[in-house]
Amino acid sequence: MFHWDVVGQYLFSGLFINAAWTTLWISVVAQASGVVIGLFLALMRMSRLPFVSWPARFYIWLFRGSPLLVQIYILFDGLPQVFPNLTQFLSAYVCVLLALSLNEGAYMGCRTDGGGKIAGNALCISHAAYRAAASGSRDCATTRQ
């Protein structure tokens, strides 16, 4: 027999409510800062100057190509070992916020590059992916999904 009173007791406990609030707070702050980072990256990528566009392309390549959990581990464990003075500034919340913001910024920098989601993704998909879609008689809009 299932005990719904036990579920309600733990579901609405203070610990669960605090965890949900912390998750919501981290998500909103990371998304907002990721949009700002992504806007600057998109503007840098659209530049015709190679010394402006290539760092943005490298940033997007690096952060989109590495797993988010690895980025969190590097910020939380790696940086304090290389720079011991940063330990006082890098709490667990700061590391997670920074990692999520940098990662989201890389995705937004690619997504908003062309002025919209579809146009931006067109600049982030390689020419080989378009050729593969054409050879399979699929349109490019279906390929992006």
N, C-alpha and C positions, 0 to 999 in steps of 0.2 A: 504494500500500500504506500502511496506517495504522500508525503507530509508537506502540504502547501504552506503550513504555518512556519515551518523551518525555512523554506525558500523565501518567504516574505520577511522573515527576521533577518536573514543575511543579505538579501537584496537591497533592503532599505536601511542597512546599517551605515554608520558614519564613515567607516572605512571605504565602502563601495561608492558612496556619494562623493567623497573626496577624490577617489581615483578617477571617477567619471569627469569631475570638474577639472582635474589636472590634465587629463587627456584632451578635453575640449579646449582648454586654454592653450596648451602646447600646439594643437592642430591649427587653431586660428592664427596665432602669432607666427608660426612657421609658414603658413600659406601666404599671409600678408607680406612677410619679408621676402618670401620666395618670388612673389609677383614683382616686387621692386627690383630684386636682383635680376630677374628674368627680363624686365624691361630694359635695363641697362645692357644686358648681354645681347638682346635682340638689336638694339641700336648699334652696338659695337660690331655685330656680325654683318649688318647691312652697310657698314662703312666700306668705301673703296680703298682705303689705306690698309695695306697688309699688316702693318705693325699695330693697328687697332683691331682688325677683324680676326687675325690669327690667335691672339690670346683668348678671345671669346670662344673661338672654335675649339681650342685646346681644352678650355675649362669645361665646355659642354661635353666634349668627348670623354674627358676624365671622369666627370661626375655621373654621366649617364652610363658609362661603361663599367663602373665599379658598383658592387652591391652596397646598398644603404647600410646594412649591418657592419660591413667592413669600414665604412666611413665613420660610423659611430665609434667603433673600437679604436680606430686610429686617433680620433679626437679625445676619447676618454682615457685610453691606455698609452697610446704612442706619443702624443705631444708632451705629456708630463714627464715622460722618461727622457725625451730629447731636451726639453726646456723645463727643468725642475721649478723655476720661478713661476710658471703658469699654473701650478697646482692650486694656488689660492684663488685664482679667477675661474678655473674650469670645474664647476660643480657638475653633477649629473644632469641637471636641468639645462645648464648652459651648453653642455656638449650635445645633448639631444636637439635642442633648439637650433644650434648652429649647424649640425649635420642635416637636419630636415630642411632648414632654410636654404643651405647651399645646394642640396640635391634638388629641391623643388625649383630653385632658381635656374638650374641647368635645364630642366624640362620645360619651364616656362620660356626660357630664352630661345629654345628651339620652336616651341609651339606658337609663340606670338611673332615670329620673325617676319612673316609676310602680311601681317595685318589681320590675321584670323586663324582659326584652328586649322582649316584645310590648307590654306595657302602657306601657313607656317610649316606644316608638316611636309608640304611638297619640297621645301628647301632642306629638310632633314632626312629625306629618304634618298638613298643613292640612286644613280641612274640605272644600276644593275637591277634594282628592285622593280623599277618601272619596266625594264625589258622583260623581266621574268613575269610580270603581270600581263604584259602584252602577249607573250608567248602562250600563256595559259588562257587566252581570250577573256581575261577579266579586266574590268576598267580600273583605273588608278584609284578612284574613290573607294572601291571595295578593298583594294590592297591595303589602304591605310588603317582599316578597322581591325 
